Amino acid sequence: MNFKKNAQGYIFLKHFNNIYLPTYVQNLLIKNTCEQKNLLFNLSVNEQNIKNCWMELFSIIKKKDIEIIVMASMHMLPNNKKDFKKFCDILQKNKKEFIFIFENISCQNLKELKNLKNKLNFARKLDEIL
C-alpha cells in the first residue's frame, strides 16, 4: 500500500516580498501543489494579521501528524532574528519538510532551511544597496 505524506497549508494574511495574495488564491496554490506532488492535503491555516505574529506557523510545526508544510513563498518565514531563532528551535524538535511554491524549492531539513534563509537575507541586502 502506498501512503501519502500528510501536508498542511500555511496562509499568510499580510504582505510578503511586496505582494499581497488573497486567502483563496494562496489556498488554491497550496491545494494544487499538494495534488501535483501526491500529498494528503489538510485545510490551510491562516496566520493572524498581527505584526511579528507566527502563532499558527509554530503550532503547525508542533503537530506530530503533519510531515510537510506548504506555503506560497519563503518570504512568509519569520523575518527577524529573535523569531527566526524560535522558529528554528521548534523545528529542531519537530522535523518537518517545507515546500515554497513561488521559489519552486523544497527543504528537507533545518540545515537546508537555514541555508535558504541566508541566501534570502543576502538577496535582501543586495536589493537595499542597489
C-alpha positions, -999 to 999 in steps of 0.1 A, spaced: 0 0 0 13 35 -9 8 61 18 6 98 10 26 122 31 5 145 53 7 181 42 -6 213 59 -11 245 41 0 278 57 -16 311 46 -1 345 53 -26 373 55 0 401 53 21 414 25 52 394 18 80 404 -6 59 435 -16 29 414 -27 -4 406 -12 -22 374 -22 -58 368 -12 -65 339 10 -84 319 -16 -56 323 -42 -30 310 -17 -53 281 -8 -57 272 -44 -19 273 -50 -14 251 -19 -41 226 -28 -29 223 -64 7 218 -53 -4 190 -29 -23 173 -57 6 175 -81 30 161 -55 6 134 -45 3 147 -9 -26 144 15 -39 179 17 -52 193 51 -71 226 51 -48 255 53 -45 276 84 -44 314 83 -18 333 103 -30 361 124 -28 395 108 -6 409 136 30 422 131 56 396 141 29 370 149 38 334 140 15 316 163 -2 294 136 31 286 119 47 275 153 15 255 160 17 236 127 53 227 132 44 211 166 17 189 151 30 153 151 8 141 123 19 168 98 50 159 77 51 188 52 42 224 54 33 241 21 33 279 17 33 303 -12 68 318 -5 98 315 17 92 352 24 65 342 48 90 328 73 98 349 104 120 378 92 136 390 125 164 371 143 145 365 175 115 350 159 136 330 133 156 315 162 124 305 180 112 290 147 144 270 143 143 258 179 107 245 175 117 230 141 147 212 156 124 193 179 97 187 153 112 176 120 92 190 90 97 194 53 88 227 37 76 235 2 78 270 -11 56 273 -42 69 306 -58 105 297 -54 98 261 -65 120 249 -36 116 221 -11 136 220 21 140 186 37 156 197 70 166 226 92 201 229 77 187 234 42 161 259 55 188 279 72 210 280 41 180 291 21 172 318 47 208 331 45 206 334 7 173 353 11 189 377 36 218 382 13 195 390 -16 176 415 5 208 433 15 218 434 -22 184 450 -31 189 476 -4 223 485 -19 212 486 -55 
